[in-house]
Structure formats: C-alpha cells, structure tokens
C-alpha cells in the first residue's frame, strides 16, 4: 500500500430511515457533516489522500445490526466504535494496528456493579487478509475482568505481526478456520487457528494474493477463497484495498529478516527509487529516497525495476570482541535497475539481518573507464525520535549531542554511527557504513526535515586536525570528487536495528558485510598465531617518566607482572638506534610482551618508503604499529589505509589506527587491525564531563567497533568519575588491543589491581542489562569461559540499581567486588563474597560512580 496509516472506519447502527445513500468525502469537515446527517444504511467513503490523525471521532447513537451506517476508506487501517460490527473480506497491510474495536455497551459480571465501556460486543471478523501488521486485531479495555461477548473470528489469514490482543474475558466467542504464519504474541485461542504457510505473493502493486496452486491446496482450511478457483483480485479482498480510483501504488519489493521482525521495502514513487525499514511493523526509516549520481548525472531517477535475485546465508565464525562467535544470518536480494532516460543499468543489493539492514549500489563499467560517483541518499527518521551525534570539527573525536530529530536544523553534520532511540519506545537504530574500501567515506548531514543525507568524503569540511597537520593544497585536492576505475561498488549503508541496547551492542552486521580473511595472509583466519589480543601499557598520559631504553624495559617488566601483553612506545623510539630497539624487543619478548611503535601516516604515503619502513620493523621483531593523523575520509586516504592493511599483514605487523575514522568491519578481512581510535578519549585533557561521555560512547561510536579510548586513569583526567568507574570501562570498552592510560606502576599500587589483572581484552559473551540508557548508565554482564563479570558506569544522576544474577550458570560462585568509597571518589572498597544464580544485588551509584564484580565458579 502507498501509505500505511490508521484511517477511521465506524460501523454505527442507527434505527431510523430505510433509504440508503452513498457519499464520497475528501475533507475532514465534509466527513463530520456527512456523519451528523447520516441515515441508517448510508455508506460514506473516505477518499485516499484524506488522512485523519485524530485518535477517534465520537458518534453517539443507538442502532440495530440490520441497518448500519458504514464509514469506510480506500486505504487500509480500521477503527470501530460501538457494537454489532461486521469486518468482512477486507485487506490490511503494514498497519500499526489493523483493527481496533472500542467503546461497546459493556457486559456486567454476575454479582458485580462494575461495567466496562471499553470493548465492542457482537463483532464479526471474517475472511480478511492481514499482512505484516504490528497488531492485527485489538480490543483494549480496563483490567477489571469484563470482556467483550459474542466475538466471531473465523477464516482470516494473518501473516506476520501479532494476531489478536483482547483484554479481559470474551464469553460466547467463535474462533475457527484462521491461518497464521510467522506471527508472534497475541491471545487467540489455540483451537482457533492452524499454522500453515498460505503462500501469499505480492503483485506489482505490492498487494498480496494467493496463487491458484495454493488456493486448491487449502480447500479444507480456507473455504471462502477456493470457490473462486483463481488468484485473488482487488475486489476479492474487500472495499478497503486499492481501488481503481486510488492513488498510484508503487512497485515494491519486501525483504524480511530471517526471524520476520525487520522488513525492508524497496520501491519506486514517481520513478524515484526509495526505501523504508520497519521493526515489528513500526517505522525505523520512513520512506527515504535512494540517490546516486555518476559524473554528475542521477542514475536513481526515472527508474524501472527489473529482475530480483534472492538468496540467504546462515553462518558463524570466530570473533575477537564483545563475543567470541559472530552470527551472519540474512536474507538478500539483488535488484536490477534501469534508468529509462540514460539507459544505465545497475544493481541495488539489499541484505536484511535479524538486527540490521544494509544496502549498496553496484554500477558496472568498462575495466579501465574512470567515473566520478556521488551519493545523497536520505535516512528519514520517525518524528520525535531522539538522536545522538557529533559534528566533524574534530573528525571522529567529538562529544555527542542529544536532540529530538524534529529540532535539528538543516546543515548539521553527523559523524557515523548516528544512534537513534525511536519514538514511542519502538526500539533503537544506528546508521553507519561497512566495507569502506576503494571508495570515499560517508558522513551524514541533516536536511531539517527529520532526515540525514549521505555526504561522501570530498564534501566533508576539512577537520581541525587535518588543517593543522596538512597543507592547503592537500585540503583542496581532497575536496574534489574522486574517480573510480571500472565497476563502481559503494560501501554498504548499514542500519543497525534492535528492540533494546543489548541487540545494538552485539550487532555483527559491519564485519558480516566484509569478506573473510585472505588465507595467504592469515592462514588461520582471525586465529592466525601472530594475531594476539592483549592489554597494553603506555607511558604518555600518566607521568610515565623518561623516554629511555631503561625506563621502557621497566614498563615491559611491569606489564609482564600485570599479565599484560604489549608496551606502546610514542615517537621518541624513532630517535633510538636499531640496536636499542632490538634490545627492548628481545628483553620484552622473553617476558611475553610485544612492542608497538608510533608513526605519522604522512610518512607512509610514499609506497617505497612505506615498504622499507615496514620491512625494518619486521626485521627488528616489532609486534605492531600505532599509525596516527589520517584525519580525513576522502578516497585518497581510504586507499592509503588499504595499502597499509595489506602490506603490514604480509610482514606480520598488527595495527592500532589513531587520528582515524570510524571502523567499518574491515577487522574481519584484516584481523591485524586491532583497534581504531576515532573517539574522543583520555588524551582529551579539556573534556570535563567524562561521566556523560563515557556512558554515551558504548552506544554510539563503539557500535561500529572498539575505540582506542585509553581506559582507566586514576588522576585528574578522570574528572567527574570514580576509580571503580574507570576500572569498569576496561571491561565495557573491550578490544583486541586495549591500552591502559594509567602507568603500570599506578595500576600495581591501586586497590583494584586484582580485578584489573583479571579483565580480559575480549569476551566470549556480553549482555547489556536494563536499565542501561544512553548517556546515563551502562551495565554490562560479560563472560570469559565460566567466569562472569558485571561492570557498571554511571552518568550524572545518583541512582540505586538492582541487578538479578540470572545470567549466571548453576553452581556457587566466589565474588570479588569493587564498590565506590562514598567519601572519596579516588578510592575503592574491595570485598569478597559468594553468589548464586537466584541472587539479586543492589548498588548505590553516585555521580560518575562505578561498580564491578567478578564471579568465579567454585
């Protein structure tokens, strides 16, 4: 259907005149006038294009079942008020609530003086098709046990969504012959339906019908349809489907997630390609134009949809992160599109996961042809949704603003991921990109109409760090649209979708959209021997002392004492002779500690110099490189990243990327990418409100992948957070290589040291627990083997939190507990205890407070 709305249709029964009249109305005022002057038997049709947003229109009269006043619409969505309704052979698709019946005359329970005026009685709902509606049939009411009576619910087909929801009892009801498929929830009696795939298929208008072959096979299940012995037509599915006088309905392709909860709709409207996304029938992305141009000419206007190739995949693979196994389960379509004016043929590929939607364009071209692609797809968000975003002034190192989308003016920049809390608690979403190679990076810009538009790297304002470190000629060069040789394959545009924050945080979509590792570079995949997750010490932020070989050996020794795996050296190492570097590497290696060294990305632009440098590090036994100051997402910079990934992998060098953009899942293809910065971290000495910032980024920036924040500072840089809060971030901000801001000496002398030693860099399982909320509170339950940790970081509001330990396995656990010292945020109270699965713990959290517990199975 062209628009899914709740239009009002009332069947009110009045006992007056017998002469019936048909009236068509196209304004609200005409509708109200027609209602007030209606005679029994009158039929009032509400035109398409007249959208009534009022919750209900009250009509008070007394009638009979034989002479209804019928108010109906040309589009789906019904709301009935009163009793004695017949809802017969109608078609509903994609409605939030397909049928709502309210305000009946009520029934009085024997011995009760209460009456219920919130349910309609003597309602018959027969031979209806209800497709992908969040709720198919509702009778809301008070919880006083009084229900509607004499309901007839027979021979309806319901596909997707919740079938029936009725509060209270419903005496003398008839339920039989209904067919349910891919539905969930609701309260329909078990003897009132069968679960059977009706085999419905959409026509060119997106209206679902039952093919003739399926009709014949359902003779004993759906007796009303086989009588026609032909595919359903519009007239077969009732007066509320699309009629000849309706507005044009666009061609539409519907792709559902494997579990049916997420749906992506691709369609054309006035020959413009568009897309929308729903979660449980509620909008996530409203109708949004998909726009792409090549050499300045739009290829997504004047579109004709051609062949659709469907596929699916369900696999898993090992992962280093918040969980140890990634799930890659999706349904996919490749849609052939043709621009009718310029005769350009290209593909749109769409994948729908249980927690995400992704799409990309593939535009074929001659092998050596050079063309300039650009995009301006819009992601239109539901009104009153809350968004968290920051601008591009500091590239990806900003602090997030929290705003209602309706209040954001046009022109505001947003660095992905853009995180969204959907209106009316419909869930969460985050918009970003995946598999960024051979193409310019994506940022977003608000359009002032609840939408955010894709802008590629050449259009981004040069960030302050880029202008600071590069020339005007560099800025000018990167502001031009980059050419692509041969076939143009855009990055994946990814929309993470979930009912809760736990779903978003555990979403695997970005790395799922990237290829598996090249076996010639990584013979064991992510488990290749030289790819080693670990924790790193760093002298830079916490008074680490001299930059001498002697001091760095001491850092490696203390790293080993802590059980840490790496020691990171800043640029001072480049002034050392190779003999000193090799001495540190050899000493550290005996202690199980690898060495990372820092390098400016500008020095790696020249391919020959880059090759020589990487070979030198390999010869010295260096474990990895911390490469800094990329600060841009133009195609030229993205190509530099890819060259570094490949060449470093060939020489078994791991990578920490600073001054970087957001991750796009490429850690799957190149598992030597241990972490991106792309976050305003502990290096930012001027950031004062760390409590809000640190409870925001787990649900914004880190949805794209781990951010090199430099966790766990015990000095002034922690600002308005406590020591325990800082320790908890080491668990919540997990990464294949996670760097500690505190010097190893300060960690060793801290009362939390036993806990810190035991926090792994990556996890087997992570659960984000309620009442976590963006920018306010983060509660993570995380498992490594049989050991569980709870880590809590609080924002600005003091609170009491109760956490059930139901995630624990059976058995008894020893508990190591870190609590804040209420009298001193620069302290921690360490206790020990025991716990079992049925326990509930209560935590008092102050401003910027923290809590952490480790549960070890006895």
N, C-alpha and C positions, 0 to 999 in steps of 0.2 A: 504494500500500500504506500501511497506517496507520502502521507503524513500519519503518524501514529499519535492519536490524541484521545482524550476522553470527551466524546460528544454525548449530549444528553438525550436519551430516548425514554419517555414516560408512557406507560400504558395505564391511563386513568379511566376508571369505569364510572360513567355517569348515567343516571336513569332519567332521560328527558325525551328528546326528539328521536325519530327513527330515520330521517333522511340523512345520508352520509354525503360528505363533500371531501375532495382532495385539494389541498393547498400546498404550494411550494413557497418557502420563505427564504430570504437571503440576507436578512438583518436581524439583530437581536430584538430590536423594537417591534418589528413585524411578527417575530415569533411570539413575543409576550402578548401582543394584541390578538393573534390567532388563538392562543391558548385561552385567553379570557373570554373569547367569543365562541369557543368550540361547542359543537353539539355532539351528543353521543353518536358514535360511528364515524366521526370525522377522522381524516388522515392528514397529518401535517408532516411534510418532508423538509428537512433542514438541508440547504444546499451545501455542496462542497465549497470550501473557502470561508464558510461561516464557522468560526471556531469559538466556542463558548467556554470561557475559562472559569466561570462561576462554578462553585462546587455543586450547587443544585439550585433548581428553581422550584419554589414551593407551590404546589397546586392542591387546593383543598376542595374535595367534592366527594360525593358518595355515589357509587355506581354499581353496575352488575357485570358479570362476566360476559354477557352476550353482546353488549354494545360498548366496546372500549373506544376511548379517544386515543388514537395512535400518533405518537410523535416520534418520527424516525429520522435517520440520517443517511447520506450517501457514502459515508465512510465508517469504519469500524469503531467500536467503543460504545457501550451502552450503560446507562444508569437508570434504574427503575425506582419509583417511589410509590408505595401503596401495595395493594394486593391484587390477586387474580391476573397475573401476567402469563402470557404465552410467548416464549422466546423460541422461535421455530425457524429452522433452516437458515440461520444467519452465519456469516463468515467473519472471524476475528483473527487478526494477525498482528503480533508485536505490540499489543496493548500493555500498559502498566497494569490495568485492571479491565478485563474484557467485559464482565458483567458484574454489576453491584446492585443488590436489591436492599432497600432500606425502608424504614418508616411504615411498617404494616400496622394492622389494628391490634396485634398482640394477642397472646393467649394467657389465661390465668391458671396457674397451677392450683390444684385442689388444696384447700386449706391455706392458701396464700392470698394476701391482699395486694401483692405486687403485680403490676402488669408491665409488659415490655412493649415499647413502641418503636423498636429498632430493627424489626425483622418483618419481611413480607411473607404473607401466607398464600397458599394455593398458587404457587409459582410452578409453571411447567417449562422445562428447558429440554427441547427435543430436536434431534437431527441437526446439530450445529457442528461446524468445523472451527476449532480453536487452535491456532498455530503460534507457538513461541510467545505466548503471553506470560508475563511475570505471574499474574494471578488470573485464573480462568473464570471462577465463579465465587463471589463473596457475599455473605450475609453477615455484616458486622452487627454487634449488639453488646448490651451490658452483660457482665458475668454474673447474672442472677439465676441462671439455670433455666430461663424461659426461652424457648426456641420457636422457630417458625414451624408451621404444621402443613401437612399435605403438599410436600415438595415432590415434584416428578422430575427426575433427572435420568433420561434414557436415550440411548442410541446416539450419543455425541462422540465425536473424535477429538481428542485433546493430544496435541503433540508439543512437548516442551513446557517448562514452567510448572507452576503449582496448580493441580486440577481443581480442588474445591476447598473453601475455607468457610465454615459456618460456626459461629459461636453459639453455645447452648445446645439444647436438645432439639430434635426435629421429628416429632411423632408423625405417624401415618405417612412416611415418605416412601416413594418408589424409586429404586435405583437398579437399573439393569441395562445390559447391552452396550455399555460405553467401552470405548477403546482408548487406552492410554499408551503413550510411547515417549520415552525419555523425559518423563515428568518426575517431580520430587516434591515431598511435603504434602500438605493438604489433609483433608479429613474425609474423603469419600469412603464409604463402607467397602470392605474387601469383596463383598459379593455383588458389587455394582459395576464391576468392570473386568475386562481382560487386558493383559499387557501383550500387545501384538503390533508389529510394525505395519502401519496401514499403507506404506509405500507411496506416500504423497510426493508429488513432484511439482515444482513451480513452473508456470507458463512464462511467456515473455514479459508479462506484467508483474511477475513475482508472486502471483496468486497460486496457491497450492491446490492441486487436483489429484484425484485418484485415477491412475491409469486403468484402462479397461481390464488388463490382465489381473490387476489386484482386486477390482470390483468383483470379478467372477469368483475369486478365491475366498471372498468374505461373505458369501450368501447367508451363512448361518450366524454371522456376527454383526452385520450392519444391514438389516433388511431394507431400509429405505433407499439405499443407493443402488443396489443391483437391479432394481426394477427398471432403471433407465438403460442398463446394459451398454453404457458408453461412458467416456470420460466426462467428469463434471464440467458444466459450463457456469458462467457467472450467475445465470438465473437459478441454477440448482443450489447455490449456496446462500440464497436469501437476499432480501432487499437492501442489506447494508454492505454488500460488496460493491466493487466498482461497477458502475452502470455506464451506458453509452453517453450520458450527459455529464459524467465525471470529468474532472481534470485529468490530463495525461498521467499515466503511471509509468515511471522509468523502468527500463530493463534493469534487473537486479540479480546479483549473484550473492548467495548466502553461504558463508563458510562458518561452521560451528567448531568449537573446540572439542577435543575428544570426549570430555565429560558433559558437553552441551551447555555449560554455564556462560560461555563467552561466544558472542556472534559478531562476525564482521560482515558488513554489507557493502558490496561494491556495485555502483550503478551509474547511470548517466542521467542527467537532468538538463534538458535543453542542449543535449550533446556534450555537456561538460562532465568529465569524469569526477566521481565523488565517492566518499567512503564514510561509513559510520560504524560505531562499535557499541555493543551493549553488554552488560553484566547482569545476568538474571533478569533480562528484559528491561533494565534501566539504562539510560544513556551514559556512556563513558566519553565517547567522542560523538558529538552530534554531526549532522550532515556537513561534511567538510570537502571543499574542492581539492582534488589532487592535481597539482600544476607542475609541469616540467616544460622547459624550452631547450632547443638545440640551435646554436648560432642565432639566438635572439628570436626564434620563431616558436610559438607554442605548439606542442605536439599533443596536448591533452584537451584541446577544444575541438569541437566537431568530430567527436569520437564515435566509431562504430565498434561494438563488441563482437568479437569473433569466437573462435574455439576456446573451450575451457578444459584444461587438462588437470585432473585431480590426482592427488597422491597423499600418502601419510607415512609417518615414521614413528616408531616407538623403540627407543634405545636408551642405554645409560652408559656412563663412562666415569672413570675416576677423576676426582677434582681436588684441588687444594683451596680451601676457603672456609666458609661457614658450615659446609657439609662435605663429606668425602666422596659422595656419588652424585653426579649430575643426571637429571632426568630430561630427556629430549623426546617429547611426545607431542606431535602436532598433526593437524590436517592442513593440506596445502592445495592451492590452485595456481596454475599459470594461465593467465588470461591474455589471449591475443587481441590487440587493439589496433585500430587503423584510423589515422587522421584522414578524413574524407577529402579535405582541401588539398593537402600537400602529399597525399598518398604514402605517408610514412607509416610503416608497420613496426610495432614493438610489443613488448610483453610487460605485464604487471604480475609479479609473483607475490602471493599472499600466504602467510603461514599463521595459523591460529592454534595457540597452545592453551593449556588449562589455566595459565596465568599471564598470557600475553598475546598480542597481535603484532605482526611485523609485515612490512611490505617493501618492495623495491622495484625500480624500473630497470629493464634491460633493453637497450636500444641497439640493434645490430648495426654494424658499419664495416666498410672495407678495411682490410687489415692495416693499411698504412694511412687511412684518412684521419685528419685532425679536425675535431669539432669541439665546440665550447658549450657544455651543458650548464643549465642553471635550474633551480627549483624554487617554488614558492607555495608548496602545499601548506594548507592551514589545518590546525588541530583546534576545532571549536569545542569548548568545554561547556558543560551544563551551567546555567545561571546559578549563582550563589555558591558555587564550588570554591574551596579555599586552595590557594596555590602558594608554594614556597619556591623562590627563585632568587638569583643574584645576577648582577649585570656583568659585562665583560671588561670593566675598567682594569681589574687585576687578573685578567684572563680567567682561569678557573680557581682563583684563590680569593673568593668573595665571601661575605656573610649573607645569609638568606633573609629576605623579607617575606613576611607572611601577609597575604592580602586576599580579599574576596575578588574573584576574577572580574566581576562586574565593575569594580572600581579602578581597574588598571587602565590607564590611558594608552592610546596608540603610541608606538615607538619605543616602548620599554624592551631592553634586551634581556634575554634569559639564557644562561649557560646550562645546557642539559646535564643531568636529568632535571626536568621540571616535575616536581611532585605535586599531586593533586589529591585533596580529600573531597570526594564527590558530595554534592548537595544531598541533604536529607539522609545522611549516613548510608549512602548507597555503596560505599566502598572507597578504594584508593586506586590511583593510577600514577604512572610516571612515564614521561616521554623522553626518549633519547635515541641514540643510533648505535648500530652494531656493524662490525666488519668494515671498519674505515681503512681501506687501502686503495691506492690508485685514484683517489677522489678527494675533493676538499671536505673539510669537517663541517658539521652542522651546528649552528646556534639557532635560537628562536627569537622572534620579535613580535610583541603584542600588536594586534590590529585595532584595539579599542572596542571590539565587539565580541568579547569573550573568546577570541581566537588567538593562537600563536602561530606565526608563519615561519617556515623554514627559510633560513638565510645561510648561504654557503660561505666558505672562508674568505673569499675575495671581498665580500660585502661587510665583514665584521669590522668594527672600529679597531684600529691597532691598539693593543693594550698598553698600559703604562710601562710594564716591564719590557715589552718589546721595543717601544720607542726609546726607552732608557739605554738599551744594550745594542740596538741595531741602527743602521743609517736611514736617512730619508729616502735614499734610493731603494733600500730593502722594503720599506713601507709602501712606496709607490709601486714597486714590482709585484708585491703580493696582493695589491688591490685590484689586479686585473683578473678576469675570468680565465681559468687555466684550461688548456686544451687537453683532450683525451684522445688517444690514438685507438682506432678500431672500434670495437663494441664498447658502448658506454654502459657500465653497470654501477648503479648508485649504491651507496651504503644502504643497509637495512634501516628503515624507520621503525623503531620499536616502541610499543606502548605496553608497559607492564600493567597488569590489572589484578586486583585482589579484593576480597571482602574485608581483609584485615592487613595490618602491617606485617604480620608473620609471612603471609603469602608474598608480599612485595620483597621483603628482605631475602627470602630464599629462592627468588626467581632466577632461573638459569638461562633465560632467553638470550642474553647477549653472547655468551660463549657458545650456546647451541647454534647460533647463526653463523659461526665461524668454522672453517674446516678443521679437521683433526690434524695433529702434528705430522709433519713430514718425517717418515721413518728414517730417511737418510741422515737427518739432523738429530732426531730424537728417537732412537731405535726402541726405547721402552715407553714412548709417549711421554706423558707427564711424569711417569715413574722412572724415566731415564736417570741413571745413577748420579750424574753430576748436577741434576736439578734437586737442590736440597732446601726445603723450607727451614726457616730458623728465625732467631731473635738476634738483634744487633745492638751493640754498644756504640756510643758516639760521643765525642768529646766537645762538640760545638756549642751546645746550649746551656751547659750547666757547670761552667768553670772547670773545664777538664784539664787545665794545666798546659805544659809545654808541648810543642809540636815535634818533639824529638823521638828518635828511634827508641830510646829507653822508655819514655812515657807510653808510647804506643805498644811496646811489649807488655808493659804493666796493664794496659787496657785489655789486651788479649788474655793475659793471665786471669784477670778478674772476670772477664767474660766466661772463661772456662769454669771458674769457681761457681758462677751462676748457672752453668749449664747452657749458656748462650752459644750460638753457632757462628756469629760474624762480628767483625770490628770494621767500622766505616771510617775512612780517612778523607778529610777535606783536601782542598787543592794544595796544601803545603807539601804533600807527598811528592809532587812533581819537581820539587827542588832537591830532592834526595838523589844521590847516585843509585844506580841499579843494584849495587851490592847491598846497600842499606835496605832497599825494598825487599830484595830476596831474603835477607836475614830475618826481617819481620815475618814474611810469608812462611819461611821454613819453621821458625820458632812457633808461630801460631798454629801451623798445621799439626805439629806434634800434640797440641792441646785440643785439637778438634775444632779450631776456629779458623774460618776463612776470612780473607781480606777483600773489601770493596774499596775502590778508589774513585774520586770525583773527577769529572771532566766537563768542560763547557761544550755544548753542542755545536757552537760556531766553529770550533777547531776540528769538527768531524765532517764538515761539508765536502771537503776535497776527498774523493774516493781513494786516491793513492795514500794520502796522509792517514786516512781512517784505517786502511788496511795495515799499514805499518804500525800504527798505534795498537791496534787490536792484537797483532802478532807479538808485539813487545810484551803486552800484558800476559798473554798466554805463556810466553817463554818464562816469565817471572813467576808463574804459578798463581796469578791473581784470580780470585773466585768470581769477581763481578765488577761492574762499573756503575757508578751513580752519575748519570748524564743530566745536565741542567740547562735551563734557559731556552727551551723551544718557543714557548710563549705565543704561538700562532697556530691556526688550523688551515692555512692556505695549502693548496695541493703540493707545493714545493716542500713544505715542512713535513707533510704526511709521507711523502716519498722518502725523505731523509729517515724518518722513523723506520720505515720498512727495510731500507738498506741496512740500518743498524741492527735490526732484529735478526736478519739472515746472517750477516757477517759475524755478529757476536756468537750466534748459535754454532756456526761452523767451527769456532775456536773455543767452544765450551765456556763462554762467558755469560754470567747472569746479569740482569739489568734492573736497576732502580731508576725510574724516569722522573726527574724533577723539572719544575717550570713547565709542566706538561699539561696536555688536555685531559679530558675525561677518558677512562678506559672504554673500549668498545667490544670487549670479548676476545681480543686477539691473544690473550694469555692462553687460550686453548691451542691456537695454531703455533704460537711460540711460547712454550712454557718456561723459557728462560726469562720472560718478562715477569719479574717477581712482584712489582708494585708500581703504580703511578702515584705521583703527588696529586696535582690537580685539586688541591684543597687548601683552605686557609688553616694552617696547622700551628704547632707550637712555636715555629720560627717567627710568627707574627707577634712582636713584642707589644704592639699597641692595642691588641684585642682585649677588651676589658671584661665583657660578659661571656666568659667561657661556658658557664652553666647552660645558657640557652643554645649557644653554638654547638656544644658537644652533644646535646640531646637532639639537635636538628640533623646533623650530617649523617647519622646512621640511616636515616630515612629519606635522604635527598642525595647528596653526592655519592655516598657509598652504595647506593643501589646499582650504580654502574660497575662497581668493583672496589676493592680496598684502596684507601687513600693513605699516602705516607704522611700521617699527621705528626709523627714523633711523640709517642704516648708517654704518659707517666712522668710528669715533672713535679717535684716536691717544693720548688721555690716559688718566687713571686709570679712567675709566668702562669701558674695555675689559677691566678686571680680569684674568682668567687666560687671555687670548687675546693673540696676537701681532698686529703690524701687518699682516702678509700675510693672516692670518685675517680681519681686519677688512675689508681690501680685497676679499677673495673674497666676503664677504656682499653686497657691492654687486651682484654678478652673480647670486648664488643667490636673493636676495630681490627679484628684478626686479618692476617695477611701472610702470604708465603714467606716474605721477609718483613718483619715488623721491627722498627727502630725505636729504642727507648731514649727519651730525652734526658732523663737523669743519668749522671755518670754512674758507672758500676760501683764506685766507692759509696755513693749516696744510696744506691739500692741495697747494698750489703748491710749498711748500718740502719736501714729503715725497719720498723717493727713488722712491716708487711712482707719482708723478704721471702719467708717460706712460701707464701701464696704466689708471689711473683715468679719464683723458680719453677713453679708447677704449671703456670699458664702456658699452654701450647700455642704455637703460631697459627695453626689451622685446626679445624674441628671435624668430628665425624657427624655431628648433628647440632643444629641451632633452632631454638624455639623462641620467638618473640612473644612474651607473655603480656596479657592485659594487666593493668590499664595503661600500657605504653601509649604515648602520644607524642607527635612530632613537636620538638622544641620544648617539651615539658618533662618527659620521663621516658627512660628506656630500661626495660627489664628483659634480660636475655638468660635463658636456660641453655647451657651448652654441654655437650658430651664429647669426651675423648676416651675411647674404649668403654670401660664400665664406670668411669669417674665422671661425675656431673659437677658443673659449676653454675651458680647463679650470680650474675653481675648486674648491678643497678646503678644508674647515674640519674641524678635529679636536676631539674631546672630551677626556676626562681621561686616556686611556691612550696613551702613546707607541706608535708603530707604524711599520712600513715598508709602503708601498703600491706595487704595480706596476700601471701603467695602460697597456694596449695602445692604440695610436692608430689602431685600425682604423676609427673613425668618420670620420677624415679622408678627403677625396676624393683622387683620384690627383694626382700632381704633387709639387713641392717647396714646403716652407713655411719662411718665416722665423719664428723663435720668440723672443718676449720672455718671459723667465722671472723670476718672483719667488719667492725662497726665504726662509725664516726665517733670521735670524742666530742660530745656536745659543747664542752668548754674550750676546745681548741681544734680548729679545722686542720691544723698542721700536726695531727697526731692520729693514731688509730688504736682501737680497743680490739685486741686479739683474744678470742676464746675458742674452746673446743667443746664438742658435744656429740650427740648421736641423733639420727633421724631415720624415719621410715616413710614409705610412700603415702601414708594417710595423714601425715603431719601438715599443719598449716603454720607458716611463720609470719610474724608481724614485725614490720620495720618502721621506725620513725626516721623520716628524712627531713633535714633542714635545707636551706638554700644551698644549691650546688652540692648536696650531700651524696653519699655513696654507700653501697653495701656489697659485700661479696662473701660467698660461701663455697667451699669445696666439699663435695660428698664422695667419700671413698668407700667402696663396698668392702665390708669386713670379710 
